[in-house]
């Protein structure tokens, strides 16, 4: 439920667990916070975070704090997310700042996004995903000289582009997709289109190699489509945003 943004179902399951005297642990709260974040359930997510600390006496770790930043940021409360980071009782790591950077990309907040990126790069991270987030933030705001600077930074720091990354240009803006990317603003539309592709493939009867039966291929197809291949995400995005014909 958490992975697919089914927040209401996740919270219902959480309540049934508690009602059955199953005590939630750190992983349980990480999952419920993630579900609330991906479903826009801000008030509920903050309530769970507080109950974790005060009702169940569980000390939140950096992953929990990153989830709350993501929760606030996705909902558009970027200033609240930044203030939350400043009040953390521990030093925020790249995941916490990365959640803020992603929210800035979604809502096109350049200055705050740059601040988050600086915090990430100060730790010497070599993860290409953060560079792509910053590059997309600039591209979405048509700041092309900054896009070029980010790419130059990647070359200077010998950042190897993950083979699970695909680029697509739409209306003058370059979008990068990483394998397993669930953060793009149009991810629901993209997955819906891939779902329709799967259904058409299933109806047509997909033929694999001689060692595979049609049943084997059909069973594997849906999982394969939704395992987050970057090129499929990029193609689906391009189709959604292209003019008919």
PAKENU-849066 format. One record per residue: chain; residue number from 1; x, y, z of N, C-alpha, C in turn. Coordinates in nm, 4 decimals. Atoms other than C-alpha are relative to their C-alpha. Example, Ala and Ser with C-alpha at 12.3 -4.5 7.8 and 13.67 -1.06 7.14 Angstrom:
BEGIN
   chaine   num         nx         ny         nz        cax        cay        caz         cx         cy         cz
        A     1     0.0890    -0.1190     0.0000     1.2300    -0.4500     0.7800     0.0900     0.1200     0.0000
        A     2    -0.0820    -0.1190    -0.0060     1.3670    -0.1060     0.7140    -0.0770     0.1090     0.0730
//
This chain:
BEGIN
   chaine   num         nx         ny         nz        cax        cay        caz         cx         cy         cz
        A     1     0.0825    -0.1207     0.0000     0.0000     0.0000     0.0000     0.0868     0.1268     0.0000
        A     2    -0.0865    -0.1173    -0.0078     0.2782     0.2432     0.0905     0.0690     0.0257    -0.1330
        A     3    -0.0754    -0.0125     0.1245     0.4706     0.1747    -0.2302    -0.0851     0.0577    -0.1119
        A     4     0.0877    -0.0416     0.1094     0.1679     0.2450    -0.4494    -0.0921     0.1162     0.0383
        A     5     0.0737    -0.1201    -0.0355     0.0335     0.5489    -0.2665    -0.1423    -0.0228     0.0476
        A     6     0.1345     0.0300    -0.0501    -0.2715     0.3793    -0.1180    -0.0046     0.0315     0.1493
        A     7    -0.0108    -0.0453    -0.1384    -0.2651     0.5850     0.1987    -0.1154    -0.0404     0.0883
        A     8     0.1178     0.0335    -0.0806    -0.6194     0.5221     0.3156     0.0015    -0.1468     0.0396
        A     9    -0.0060     0.1435    -0.0305    -0.5801     0.1446     0.2909     0.1125    -0.0291     0.0983
        A    10    -0.1123     0.0209    -0.0915    -0.2444     0.1651     0.4662    -0.0367     0.0402     0.1427
        A    11     0.0383    -0.0439    -0.1348    -0.3886     0.3618     0.7578    -0.1039    -0.0938     0.0615
        A    12     0.0992     0.0962    -0.0509    -0.6800     0.1207     0.7862     0.0683    -0.1264     0.0495
        A    13    -0.0750     0.1186    -0.0410    -0.4378    -0.1705     0.8008     0.0765     0.0267     0.1290
        A    14    -0.0725    -0.0372    -0.1218    -0.2318     0.0122     1.0633    -0.0932    -0.0058     0.1207
        A    15     0.0945     0.0005    -0.1112    -0.5395     0.0602     1.2810    -0.0426    -0.1415     0.0376
        A    16     0.0359     0.1391    -0.0291    -0.6318    -0.3072     1.2469     0.1138    -0.0696     0.0743
        A    17    -0.1158     0.0579    -0.0700    -0.2804    -0.4029     1.3536     0.0000     0.0399     0.1470
        A    18     0.0002    -0.0501    -0.1381    -0.2994    -0.1828     1.6614    -0.1166    -0.0603     0.0775
        A    19     0.1170     0.0591    -0.0650    -0.6483    -0.3136     1.7364     0.0185    -0.1456     0.0345
        A    20    -0.0294     0.1412    -0.0266    -0.5087    -0.6664     1.7281     0.1186    -0.0165     0.0953
        A    21    -0.1092    -0.0008    -0.0984    -0.2450    -0.5711     1.9863     0.1372    -0.0289    -0.0622
        A    22    -0.1312     0.0077     0.0652     0.0373    -0.5744     1.7303     0.0668     0.1361     0.0173
        A    23    -0.0681    -0.1259    -0.0292     0.2843    -0.3107     1.8453     0.0835     0.0433    -0.1203
        A    24    -0.0784    -0.0467     0.1155     0.4215    -0.1019     1.5562     0.1447     0.0279     0.0380
        A    25    -0.1418    -0.0268    -0.0242     0.7981    -0.0705     1.5218     0.0493     0.1063    -0.0989
        A    26    -0.0578    -0.1032     0.0872     1.0357     0.1565     1.3297    -0.0394    -0.0204    -0.1465
        A    27     0.0331     0.0302     0.1396     0.9660    -0.0188     0.9976    -0.1462     0.0284    -0.0284
        A    28     0.1436    -0.0263     0.0170     0.5902     0.0039     1.0482    -0.0241     0.1483    -0.0197
        A    29     0.0202    -0.1449     0.0115     0.6092     0.3783     1.0990     0.0634     0.0562    -0.1273
        A    30    -0.0600    -0.0435     0.1266     0.8423     0.4192     0.8024    -0.0971    -0.0248    -0.1156
        A    31     0.0951     0.0344     0.1056     0.5853     0.2468     0.5835    -0.1224     0.0912     0.0029
        A    32     0.1211    -0.0814    -0.0089     0.2872     0.4446     0.7127     0.0306     0.1454    -0.0348
        A    33    -0.0388    -0.1364     0.0375     0.4741     0.7748     0.6770     0.0171     0.0122    -0.1515
        A    34    -0.0168     0.0020     0.1452     0.5660     0.6837     0.3200    -0.1355    -0.0007    -0.0691
        A    35     0.1337     0.0077     0.0587     0.2040     0.5951     0.2438    -0.0710     0.1345     0.0089
        A    36     0.0631    -0.1312    -0.0170     0.0798     0.9255     0.3839     0.0622     0.1029    -0.0948
        A    37    -0.0694    -0.0946     0.0870     0.3433     1.1170     0.1875    -0.0479    -0.0138    -0.1439
        A    38     0.0356     0.0228     0.1404     0.2521     0.9585    -0.1452    -0.1497     0.0173    -0.0264
        A    39     0.1439    -0.0195     0.0160    -0.1186     1.0106    -0.0810    -0.0444     0.1406     0.0380
        A    40     0.0341    -0.1372    -0.0366    -0.1025     1.3747     0.0281    -0.0697     0.0123     0.1340
        A    41     0.0666     0.0008    -0.1306    -0.2216     1.2882     0.3798     0.0927     0.0629     0.1039
        A    42    -0.0978    -0.0708    -0.0826    -0.0190     1.5533     0.5586    -0.0349    -0.0069     0.1482
        A    43     0.0404    -0.0022    -0.1421    -0.2165     1.5847     0.8841     0.0153    -0.1384     0.0616
        A    44    -0.0093     0.1366    -0.0506    -0.2346     1.2085     0.9226     0.1461    -0.0416     0.0185
        A    45    -0.1412     0.0357    -0.0096     0.1376     1.1683     0.8537     0.0671     0.0636     0.1204
        A    46    -0.0584    -0.0680    -0.1152     0.2352     1.4260     1.1129    -0.0509    -0.0605     0.1314
        A    47     0.0554     0.0636    -0.1199     0.0035     1.2613     1.3649     0.0710    -0.1323     0.0286
        A    48    -0.0718     0.1267    -0.0191     0.1721     0.9246     1.3076     0.1429     0.0246     0.0480
        A    49    -0.1367    -0.0311    -0.0411     0.5155     1.0825     1.3426     0.0045     0.0363     0.1482
        A    50     0.0043    -0.0391    -0.1415     0.4195     1.2372     1.6762    -0.0344    -0.1175     0.0906
        A    51     0.0369     0.1149    -0.0830     0.2552     0.9193     1.8033     0.1165    -0.0978     0.0118
        A    52    -0.1194     0.0847    -0.0040     0.5701     0.7304     1.7160     0.0905     0.0402     0.1160
        A    53    -0.0892    -0.0503    -0.1047     0.7694     0.9518     1.9514    -0.0635    -0.0044     0.1382
        A    54     0.0586    -0.0243    -0.1317     0.5242     1.0204     2.2301    -0.0891    -0.1132     0.0512
        A    55     0.0874     0.1094    -0.0446     0.2858     0.7250     2.2359     0.0761    -0.1316     0.0101
        A    56    -0.0691     0.1292     0.0045     0.5184     0.4402     2.1418     0.1462     0.0100     0.0417
        A    57    -0.1371    -0.0219    -0.0487     0.8479     0.5923     2.2636     0.1055    -0.0573    -0.0945
        A    58    -0.0957     0.0429     0.1011     1.0242     0.5096     1.9381     0.0741     0.1228    -0.0503
        A    59    -0.0806    -0.1140     0.0443     1.3093     0.7436     1.8499     0.0099    -0.0011    -0.1524
        A    60    -0.0093    -0.0034     0.1460     1.2793     0.8494     1.4854     0.1446     0.0053    -0.0470
        A    61    -0.1329    -0.0084     0.0594     1.5848     0.7935     1.2685    -0.0043     0.0895    -0.1242
        A    62    -0.0089    -0.0905     0.1143     1.7000     0.9821     0.9600    -0.1009    -0.0337    -0.1093
        A    63     0.0966     0.0391     0.1030     1.4715     0.7813     0.7317    -0.1394     0.0537     0.0328
        A    64     0.1301    -0.0539    -0.0396     1.1661     0.8885     0.9315    -0.0059     0.1510    -0.0249
        A    65    -0.0031    -0.1439     0.0227     1.2735     1.2521     0.9168    -0.0065     0.0316    -0.1499
        A    66     0.0064    -0.0208     0.1447     1.3265     1.2236     0.5402    -0.1423    -0.0179    -0.0510
        A    67     0.1396     0.0223     0.0403     0.9729     1.0886     0.5061    -0.0871     0.1210     0.0324
        A    68     0.0799    -0.1163    -0.0378     0.8292     1.3865     0.6924     0.0328     0.1183    -0.0916
        A    69    -0.0388    -0.1060     0.0941     1.0273     1.6275     0.4734    -0.0689    -0.0225    -0.1343
        A    70     0.0679     0.0345     0.1244     0.8893     1.4458     0.1698    -0.1498     0.0260     0.0104
        A    71     0.1427    -0.0217    -0.0256     0.5393     1.4592     0.3202    -0.0368     0.1468    -0.0143
        A    72     0.0275    -0.1436     0.0046     0.5504     1.8349     0.3671     0.0320     0.0582    -0.1379
        A    73    -0.0444    -0.0552     0.1277     0.7399     1.9049     0.0462    -0.0921    -0.0336    -0.1154
        A    74     0.0902     0.0401     0.1080     0.5146     1.7078    -0.1851    -0.1295     0.0804     0.0043
        A    75     0.1250    -0.0747    -0.0162     0.2156     1.8958    -0.0432     0.0175     0.1484    -0.0287
        A    76    -0.0249    -0.1395     0.0343     0.3804     2.2254    -0.1339     0.0461     0.0869     0.1144
        A    77    -0.0442    -0.0775    -0.1164     0.4800     2.3325     0.2161     0.1515    -0.0101     0.0121
        A    78    -0.1456     0.0110     0.0027     0.8469     2.3713     0.1294     0.0668     0.0777     0.1132
        A    79    -0.0573    -0.0757    -0.1110     0.9132     2.6394     0.3890    -0.0147    -0.0773     0.1305
        A    80     0.0203     0.0834    -0.1184     0.7640     2.4129     0.6535     0.0956    -0.1172     0.0033
        A    81    -0.0940     0.1114     0.0080     0.9819     2.1266     0.5315     0.1408     0.0455     0.0392
        A    82    -0.1332    -0.0527    -0.0325     1.2940     2.3433     0.5546     0.0106     0.0316     0.1499
        A    83     0.0007    -0.0303    -0.1436     1.1994     2.4622     0.9020     0.0080    -0.1285     0.0818
        A    84    -0.0038     0.1296    -0.0677     1.1424     2.1002     1.0046     0.1431    -0.0545     0.0024
        A    85    -0.1388     0.0466     0.0065     1.4952     2.0132     0.8884     0.0870     0.0758     0.0998
        A    86    -0.0819    -0.0819    -0.0885     1.6439     2.3026     1.0838    -0.0190    -0.0368     0.1467
        A    87     0.0294     0.0340    -0.1391     1.4796     2.1759     1.4022     0.0328    -0.1457     0.0337
        A    88    -0.0324     0.1398    -0.0263     1.5997     1.8164     1.3669     0.1036    -0.0122     0.1119
        A    89    -0.0960     0.0178    -0.1094     1.7861     1.6859     1.6738     0.1294    -0.0674    -0.0432
        A    90    -0.1208     0.0633     0.0528     2.0486     1.5238     1.4497     0.0346     0.0663    -0.1335
        A    91    -0.0420    -0.0596     0.1268     2.2454     1.6282     1.1442    -0.0724    -0.0681    -0.1157
        A    92     0.0689     0.0611     0.1143     2.0343     1.5783     0.8305     0.0988    -0.0585    -0.1003
        A    93    -0.0882     0.0616     0.0980     2.1871     1.3427     0.5754    -0.0479     0.0318    -0.1414
        A    94     0.0328    -0.0301     0.1394     2.1706     1.3429     0.1958    -0.1439    -0.0388    -0.0354
        A    95     0.1371     0.0409     0.0298     1.8345     1.1604     0.1976    -0.1001     0.1064     0.0446
        A    96     0.0879    -0.1063    -0.0497     1.6733     1.4350     0.4051     0.0043     0.1198    -0.0945
        A    97    -0.0133    -0.1124     0.0923     1.8117     1.7109     0.1847    -0.0490    -0.0376    -0.1393
        A    98     0.0477     0.0463     0.1299     1.7310     1.5002    -0.1206    -0.1509     0.0066    -0.0105
        A    99     0.1458    -0.0103    -0.0006     1.3655     1.4885    -0.0199    -0.0432     0.1444    -0.0226
        A   100     0.0313    -0.1418     0.0198     1.3651     1.8674    -0.0024     0.0310     0.0419    -0.1437
        A   101    -0.0367    -0.0332     0.1379     1.5451     1.8955    -0.3375    -0.1051    -0.0515    -0.0979
        A   102     0.1025     0.0549     0.0879     1.2888     1.6686    -0.4994    -0.1283     0.0824     0.0060
        A   103     0.1191    -0.0836    -0.0142     1.0047     1.8781    -0.3592     0.0186     0.1329    -0.0726
        A   104    -0.0286    -0.1248     0.0718     1.1728     2.1897    -0.4967    -0.0094    -0.0201    -0.1507
        A   105     0.0146     0.0299     0.1423     1.1897     2.0221    -0.8354    -0.1478    -0.0038    -0.0391
        A   106     0.1430     0.0126     0.0297     0.8193     1.9398    -0.8227    -0.0669     0.1364    -0.0051
        A   107     0.0664    -0.1305    -0.0124     0.7212     2.2931    -0.7188     0.0828     0.1161    -0.0553
        A   108    -0.0823    -0.0985     0.0711     0.9987     2.4747    -0.9089     0.0531     0.1113     0.0895
        A   109    -0.0606    -0.0960    -0.0921     1.1599     2.6456    -0.6095     0.1508    -0.0064    -0.0157
        A   110    -0.1409     0.0085     0.0374     1.5054     2.7201    -0.7440     0.0941     0.0285     0.1167
        A   111    -0.0949    -0.0400    -0.1041     1.6761     2.9008    -0.4534     0.0067    -0.1027     0.1127
        A   112    -0.0002     0.0992    -0.1073     1.5688     2.6531    -0.1872     0.0567    -0.1319    -0.0508
        A   113    -0.0560     0.1213     0.0581     1.6535     2.3679    -0.4218     0.1511     0.0064    -0.0083
        A   114    -0.1451    -0.0170     0.0050     2.0018     2.5080    -0.4688     0.0612    -0.0177     0.1380
        A   115    -0.0493     0.0163    -0.1365     2.0452     2.5269    -0.0927     0.0070    -0.1480     0.0372
        A   116     0.0033     0.1433    -0.0303     1.9424     2.1618    -0.0568     0.1110    -0.0730    -0.0743
        A   117    -0.1050     0.0643     0.0800     2.1780     2.0612    -0.3379     0.1383     0.0265     0.0591
        A   118    -0.1301    -0.0317    -0.0603     2.4709     2.2415    -0.1739     0.0249    -0.0868     0.1222
        A   119    -0.0144     0.0839    -0.1194     2.4075     2.0522     0.1493     0.0335    -0.1440    -0.0384
        A   120    -0.0256     0.1372     0.0455     2.4031     1.7235    -0.0416     0.1429    -0.0145    -0.0504
        A   121    -0.1309     0.0114     0.0639     2.7192     1.7919    -0.2409     0.1145     0.0278     0.0971
        A   122    -0.1037    -0.0237    -0.1010     2.9086     1.9131     0.0676     0.0524    -0.1306     0.0578
        A   123    -0.0407     0.1296    -0.0544     2.9166     1.5521     0.1828     0.0736    -0.0852    -0.1024
        A   124    -0.0757     0.0715     0.1025     3.0844     1.4502    -0.1420    -0.0727    -0.1173    -0.0616
        A   125     0.0751     0.1101     0.0577     2.8041     1.2282    -0.2649     0.0305    -0.0167    -0.1483
        A   126    -0.0227     0.0292     0.1422     2.8587     1.0589    -0.6009    -0.1257    -0.0599    -0.0638
        A   127     0.1242     0.0546     0.0536     2.4960     0.9605    -0.6536    -0.0524     0.0910    -0.1108
        A   128     0.0404    -0.0794     0.1166     2.3922     1.0742    -0.9993    -0.1416     0.0545     0.0135
        A   129     0.1393    -0.0416    -0.0112     2.0257     1.1003    -0.9013    -0.0181     0.1414     0.0502
        A   130     0.0120    -0.1358    -0.0539     2.0789     1.4197    -0.7031     0.0389     0.1047    -0.1052
        A   131    -0.0383    -0.0914     0.1075     2.2554     1.5823    -0.9963    -0.1121     0.0125    -0.1027
        A   132     0.1116    -0.0042     0.0944     1.9644     1.4880    -1.2208    -0.1157     0.0829     0.0549
        A   133     0.1061    -0.0801    -0.0606     1.7169     1.6390    -0.9753     0.0287     0.1484    -0.0153
        A   134    -0.0374    -0.1404     0.0114     1.9064     1.9667    -0.9727    -0.0056     0.0456    -0.1461
        A   135     0.0038    -0.0334     0.1421     1.9449     1.9615    -1.3510    -0.1435     0.0179    -0.0482
        A   136     0.1405    -0.0115     0.0404     1.5727     1.9031    -1.3974    -0.0666     0.1232     0.0600
        A   137     0.0531    -0.1215    -0.0621     1.4926     2.1828    -1.1526     0.0353     0.1217    -0.0858
        A   138    -0.0411    -0.1108     0.0866     1.6933     2.4220    -1.3686    -0.0709    -0.0059    -0.1351
        A   139     0.0626     0.0138     0.1317     1.5515     2.2830    -1.6926    -0.1471     0.0395     0.0042
        A   140     0.1423    -0.0348    -0.0129     1.1929     2.3184    -1.5687    -0.0207     0.1506     0.0097
        A   141     0.0073    -0.1455    -0.0112     1.2692     2.6844    -1.5043     0.0750     0.0710    -0.1135
        A   142    -0.0667    -0.0534     0.1192     1.4476     2.7298    -1.8387     0.1319     0.0729     0.0313
        A   143    -0.1299    -0.0584    -0.0354     1.7821     2.8109    -1.6722     0.1074    -0.0903    -0.0604
        A   144    -0.0813     0.0956     0.0736     1.9908     2.6374    -1.9356     0.1489     0.0104     0.0320
        A   145    -0.1412    -0.0102    -0.0346     2.3296     2.7758    -1.8332     0.0301    -0.0804     0.1265
        A   146    -0.0175     0.0781    -0.1223     2.2806     2.6132    -1.4936    -0.0068    -0.1504    -0.0289
        A   147     0.0052     0.1405     0.0409     2.1841     2.2843    -1.6591     0.1376    -0.0432    -0.0491
        A   148    -0.1335     0.0294     0.0522     2.5165     2.2972    -1.8412     0.1023    -0.0083     0.1132
        A   149    -0.0927     0.0020    -0.1135     2.6971     2.3739    -1.5140    -0.0094    -0.1318     0.0769
        A   150     0.0178     0.1259    -0.0730     2.5476     2.0676    -1.3456     0.0661    -0.1145    -0.0756
        A   151    -0.0623     0.1055     0.0801     2.6586     1.8452    -1.6319     0.1518     0.0092     0.0065
        A   152    -0.1437    -0.0190    -0.0138     3.0057     1.9967    -1.6078     0.0483    -0.0493     0.1357
        A   153    -0.0323     0.0504    -0.1336     3.0082     1.9227    -1.2339     0.0082    -0.1518     0.0001
        A   154     0.0005     0.1461     0.0049     2.9241     1.5613    -1.3087     0.1255    -0.0518    -0.0684
        A   155    -0.1219     0.0425     0.0692     3.2137     1.5347    -1.5528     0.1221     0.0209     0.0892
        A   156    -0.1148    -0.0307    -0.0857     3.4554     1.7016    -1.3105     0.0114    -0.0974     0.1168
        A   157     0.0014     0.0909    -0.1149     3.3507     1.4707    -1.0275    -0.0048    -0.1465    -0.0403
        A   158    -0.0002     0.1373     0.0526     3.3611     1.1622    -1.2512    -0.1258    -0.0763     0.0405
        A   159     0.1272     0.0632    -0.0308     2.9952     1.0938    -1.1861    -0.0434    -0.0809    -0.1213
        A   160     0.0385     0.0884     0.1088     2.9063     0.7945    -1.3985    -0.1524    -0.0043    -0.0073
        A   161     0.1450     0.0037     0.0175     2.5577     0.8116    -1.5423    -0.0475    -0.1440     0.0122
        A   162     0.0584     0.1318    -0.0207     2.3578     0.5149    -1.4198    -0.0603    -0.0486    -0.1315
        A   163     0.0600     0.0502     0.1227     2.2696     0.2912    -1.7166    -0.1512    -0.0071     0.0099
        A   164     0.1439    -0.0015    -0.0172     1.9219     0.2897    -1.5658    -0.0544     0.1412    -0.0011
        A   165     0.0467    -0.1374     0.0106     1.8706     0.6507    -1.6667    -0.0309     0.0316    -0.1450
        A   166     0.0380    -0.0378     0.1355     1.6891     0.7863    -1.9706    -0.0435     0.1455    -0.0008
        A   167     0.0330    -0.1407     0.0156     1.6402     1.1384    -2.0996    -0.1029     0.0149    -0.1108
        A   168     0.0948    -0.0320     0.1058     1.3523     1.2814    -2.3014    -0.0236     0.1506     0.0025
        A   169     0.0235    -0.1444     0.0091     1.2972     1.6363    -2.4251    -0.1450     0.0255    -0.0381
        A   170     0.1378    -0.0362     0.0291     0.9508     1.7911    -2.4224    -0.0162     0.1510     0.0139
        A   171     0.0237    -0.1441     0.0016     0.8713     2.1509    -2.5181     0.1205     0.0789     0.0528
        A   172    -0.1208    -0.0715    -0.0379     1.2297     2.2595    -2.4679     0.0557    -0.0350     0.1357
        A   173    -0.0463     0.0401    -0.1322     1.2663     2.0930    -2.1274     0.0475    -0.1442    -0.0037
        A   174    -0.0549     0.1350    -0.0042     1.4870     1.7884    -2.0716    -0.0393    -0.0650     0.1320
        A   175     0.0402     0.0742    -0.1190     1.3475     1.5309    -1.8285     0.0841    -0.1267     0.0100
        A   176    -0.0785     0.1213    -0.0236     1.5626     1.2559    -1.6752    -0.0813    -0.0950     0.0861
        A   177     0.0701     0.1023    -0.0765     1.4125     0.9312    -1.5483     0.1004    -0.1051     0.0446
        A   178    -0.0840     0.1058    -0.0539     1.5932     0.6875    -1.3217    -0.0837    -0.1244     0.0187
        A   179     0.0715     0.1239    -0.0273     1.5037     0.3247    -1.2778    -0.0652     0.0073     0.1379
        A   180     0.0721    -0.0038    -0.1259     1.2396     0.2994    -1.0083    -0.0438     0.1385     0.0422
        A   181     0.0371    -0.1383    -0.0328     1.1628     0.6729    -1.0256    -0.1482     0.0092     0.0323
        A   182     0.1401    -0.0186    -0.0400     0.8434     0.7386    -0.8300    -0.0312     0.1438     0.0343
        A   183     0.0140    -0.1368    -0.0456     0.8894     1.1102    -0.7822    -0.0443     0.0978    -0.1068
        A   184     0.0379    -0.0948     0.1053     0.8012     1.2582    -1.1193    -0.1439     0.0463     0.0208
        A   185     0.1357    -0.0513    -0.0221     0.4908     1.4847    -1.0993    -0.1077    -0.0733    -0.0792
        A   186     0.0988     0.0694     0.0826     0.3205     1.2805    -1.3741     0.0105    -0.1519     0.0123
        A   187    -0.0252     0.1432    -0.0117     0.4143     0.9361    -1.2407    -0.1289    -0.0818    -0.0040
        A   188     0.1258     0.0747     0.0027     0.0496     0.8328    -1.1929    -0.0501    -0.0160    -0.1433
        A   189     0.0412     0.0076     0.1400    -0.0325     0.9156    -1.5553     0.0899    -0.0954    -0.0771
        A   190    -0.0963     0.0876     0.0677     0.2824     0.7383    -1.6717    -0.0310    -0.1459     0.0286
        A   191     0.0300     0.1386    -0.0360     0.1996     0.4209    -1.4794    -0.1335    -0.0450    -0.0572
        A   192     0.1306     0.0345     0.0575    -0.1606     0.4338    -1.6027     0.0149    -0.0368    -0.1479
        A   193    -0.0231     0.0296     0.1411    -0.0384     0.4420    -1.9637     0.0711    -0.1340    -0.0159
        A   194    -0.0697     0.1282     0.0057     0.2018     0.1538    -1.9010    -0.0953    -0.1150     0.0318
        A   195     0.1013     0.1002    -0.0322    -0.0891    -0.0371    -1.7478    -0.0842    -0.0332    -0.1228
        A   196     0.0793     0.0225     0.1214    -0.2899     0.0117    -2.0677     0.0819    -0.0774    -0.1035
        A   197    -0.0874     0.0742     0.0904     0.0082    -0.1092    -2.2723     0.0007    -0.1484     0.0371
        A   198    -0.0027     0.1381    -0.0476     0.0249    -0.4209    -2.0579    -0.1274    -0.0744    -0.0388
        A   199     0.1269     0.0651     0.0320    -0.3442    -0.4946    -2.1085    -0.0096    -0.0325    -0.1488
        A   200     0.0033     0.0250     0.1452    -0.3097    -0.4605    -2.4866     0.0951    -0.1130    -0.0375
        A   201    -0.0941     0.1085     0.0238    -0.0047    -0.6873    -2.4811    -0.0612    -0.1336     0.0403
        A   202     0.0638     0.1218    -0.0497    -0.1990    -0.9408    -2.2801    -0.1082    -0.0469    -0.0957
        A   203     0.1069     0.0343     0.0937    -0.4956    -0.9267    -2.5190     0.0558    -0.0567    -0.1300
        A   204    -0.0584     0.0423     0.1264    -0.2667    -0.9701    -2.8191     0.0694    -0.1352     0.0109
        A   205    -0.0717     0.1253    -0.0179    -0.0874    -1.2700    -2.6698     0.1456     0.0175    -0.0365
        A   206    -0.1406    -0.0336     0.0246     0.2815    -1.1946    -2.6306     0.0793    -0.1273    -0.0230
        A   207    -0.0832     0.1155     0.0318     0.5241    -1.4377    -2.7901     0.1433     0.0269     0.0419
        A   208    -0.1386    -0.0146    -0.0419     0.8617    -1.4817    -2.6255     0.0892    -0.0945    -0.0775
        A   209    -0.0898     0.0946     0.0640     1.1479    -1.7132    -2.7057    -0.0636    -0.1378    -0.0028
        A   210     0.0574     0.1329     0.0136     1.0892    -2.0768    -2.7944    -0.0103    -0.0715     0.1336
        A   211     0.0005     0.0662    -0.1310     1.1616    -2.1748    -2.4339    -0.1063     0.0556     0.0930
        A   212     0.1006    -0.0629    -0.0844     0.8858    -1.9503    -2.3010    -0.1373    -0.0177    -0.0616
        A   213     0.1368     0.0111     0.0481     0.5157    -2.0145    -2.3295    -0.0665     0.1358     0.0077
        A   214     0.0724    -0.1264    -0.0103     0.2680    -1.7287    -2.3866    -0.0439     0.0298     0.1426
        A   215     0.0434    -0.0203    -0.1388     0.1445    -1.7839    -2.0310     0.1151     0.0567     0.0822
        A   216    -0.1159    -0.0491    -0.0739     0.4966    -1.7330    -1.8938     0.0248     0.1475    -0.0288
        A   217    -0.0270    -0.1377     0.0381     0.5400    -1.4111    -2.0895    -0.1043     0.0917     0.0587
        A   218     0.1072    -0.0847    -0.0516     0.2026    -1.2713    -1.9867     0.0149     0.0207     0.1496
        A   219    -0.0180    -0.0133    -0.1446     0.2710    -1.3429    -1.6200     0.1143     0.0938     0.0321
        A   220    -0.1175    -0.0822    -0.0289     0.6075    -1.1697    -1.6387    -0.0165     0.1434    -0.0462
        A   221     0.0052    -0.1312     0.0643     0.4999    -0.8743    -1.8498    -0.0350     0.1122     0.0949
        A   222     0.0439    -0.1092    -0.0856     0.3171    -0.6715    -1.5892     0.1071     0.0359     0.1015
        A   223    -0.1068    -0.0288    -0.0965     0.5915    -0.7069    -1.3307     0.1156     0.0690    -0.0685
        A   224    -0.1111    -0.0601     0.0728     0.8486    -0.6201    -1.5948    -0.0280     0.1447    -0.0342
        A   225     0.0369    -0.1363     0.0355     0.6591    -0.3117    -1.7057     0.0117     0.0923     0.1194
        A   226     0.0066    -0.0876    -0.1160     0.6219    -0.1790    -1.3547     0.1219    -0.0104     0.0905
        A   227    -0.1188     0.0066    -0.0851     0.9701    -0.2597    -1.2247     0.0819     0.1280    -0.0114
        A   228    -0.0625    -0.1316    -0.0018     1.0676     0.0973    -1.3123     0.1083     0.0218    -0.1023
        A   229    -0.1000    -0.0235     0.1046     1.2753     0.0679    -1.6300    -0.0078     0.1450    -0.0459
        A   230    -0.0001    -0.1431     0.0280     1.3807     0.4224    -1.7019    -0.0446     0.0315    -0.1415
        A   231     0.0360    -0.0309     0.1383     1.3382     0.3999    -2.0782    -0.1507    -0.0090    -0.0225
        A   232     0.1447     0.0114     0.0149     0.9754     0.2894    -2.0428    -0.0704     0.1207     0.0625
        A   233     0.0555    -0.1203    -0.0615     0.9023     0.5741    -1.8057     0.0150     0.1188    -0.0939
        A   234    -0.0267    -0.1129     0.0890     1.0618     0.8183    -2.0501    -0.0886    -0.0049    -0.1237
        A   235     0.0839     0.0131     0.1196     0.8728     0.6813    -2.3521    -0.1454     0.0329     0.0329
        A   236     0.1384    -0.0280    -0.0395     0.5403     0.6901    -2.1666    -0.0210     0.1487     0.0236
        A   237     0.0091    -0.1442    -0.0219     0.6067     1.0476    -2.0561    -0.0057     0.0736    -0.1328
        A   238    -0.0012    -0.0648     0.1306     0.6870     1.1455    -2.4142    -0.1316    -0.0144    -0.0730
        A   239     0.1285     0.0226     0.0662     0.3663     0.9905    -2.5454    -0.1111     0.0831     0.0633
        A   240     0.1029    -0.0770    -0.0703     0.1535     1.1602    -2.2804     0.0060     0.1472    -0.0375
        A   241    -0.0182    -0.1431     0.0211     0.2989     1.5021    -2.3569     0.0226     0.0401    -0.1456
        A   242    -0.0158    -0.0308     0.1415     0.3238     1.4764    -2.7362    -0.1346     0.0328    -0.0629
        A   243     0.1223    -0.0341     0.0720     0.0708     1.6296    -2.9710    -0.0464    -0.1204    -0.0812
        A   244     0.0519     0.1125     0.0780    -0.1598     1.3777    -3.1491     0.0617    -0.0023    -0.1398
        A   245    -0.0571     0.0150     0.1326    -0.0072     1.2397    -3.4685     0.1488     0.0190    -0.0022
//
